[in-house]
Amino acid sequence: MQFGWLTLALSPSPDQDRVRIEQQMQQVVLAEALGFSDVWLTEHYFTGESVYNDALLFAAAVAMRTERIRIGFAVLQMPFHHPVRLAVQLCLLDNLSNGRIDVGIGKGSVYNEYEFAGHGMRSGDSRERLEEAQDILFRIFKETPLTYKGRYFDLHVPELRPRPVQQPGPPLWRSVISPASFTDCGRRGIPILTSRLPVDRIGERWKLYQAGLEAGGHDAATRARLLEQSALWRNVYVAETDAQAEDEVSSLLLDTRHHMMHVRKTLNPADFVIDPVNLNLWTDPTVSDADALPFMLSTGTIHGSARRVRDRVAELRDLGVRHLLCQTGFGDQSHESNVASMRRFGEQVMPAFAT
């Protein structure tokens, strides 16, 4: 198995931003030293989440401070990016990192309407914006000159420079959750990320992706590579004992949930209503902590002593997961706590799954 490290850390106040950003960089450097294969950066704005906010600029700094670890985005919120400028930025990053860039893209948060409002937008057409921008990105790495005329973009690109190291360009990933999306991405040969999928659904979804790969006519080597890349995101917390891990991660997760609910309640525009289809026990503000926490611990979190965590990871491996993205930091968790959990995972769990 390969293990990625994902950061979604929070700076609790503006006067801590500088320190928290440097701590993020220290954690990335440690992830590389511990043997994580990839680091994944998230993109959020205005509230201290994803404290660096600008994932692309932070990725450039990461490229300068690391040598081996791949640098991914999980995910870039496409409505906030012009696809041509993004393509240029990704090509530069691919050069700065010597070909270590992976690009997850999505339509943007379905909960944080204040992020759209802060960019002078609303989310109502985010799906259409994503599809158009995605079409441009998939094409621009392969065909220039490129002329494109759509609802949101009318452009002519003579040539894409600098030329990316990875050809035809950095891999474009999709975040997926529905069964149809697994099949569609498999058919199109797109690497996938998925988050907090219950254990009893994982085997089924991976089989759908594999069936899509076969239906798409991809050769055996391509199918094998994409199945190895396919990534599952989990919260991961390793402590000395199972009880300690459950107590500590529960507190961290609930603090994170309280922050999440507070900013959405106070910052989302008054006319914004979250589509109920997007809610679950964790994200629904009407659900109590007493019901929300067991849901998150059972469907999205691997926690415990190193021995228990190894068993949980082995369960995922046996279901076909070969690439686990580990979010080891939650909310405004201290740097020291995060690093301790990272070290336990890297030194006591990962070696058991070395290939």
Secondary structure, 3 states (H helix, E strand, C coil): CEEEEEECCECCCHHHHHHHHHHHHHHHHHHHHHCCCEEEECCCCCCCECCCCCHHHHHHHHHHHCCCCEEEEEEEEHHHCCHHHHHHHHHHHHHHCCCCEEEEEECCCCCCHHHHHHCCCCHHHHHHHHHHHHHHHHHHCCCCCEEEECCCCEEEECCCCCCCCCCCCCCEEEECCCHHHHHHHHHHCCCEEEECCCHHHHHHHHHHHHHHHHHCCCCHHHHHHHHHHCEEEEEEEECCCHHHHHHHHHHHHHHHHHHHHHHHHHHCCCCCCCCHHHCCCCCCCCCCHHHHHHHHHHHCEEEECHHHHHHHHHHHHHCCCCEEEEECCCCCCCHHHHHHHHHHHHHHHHHHHCC
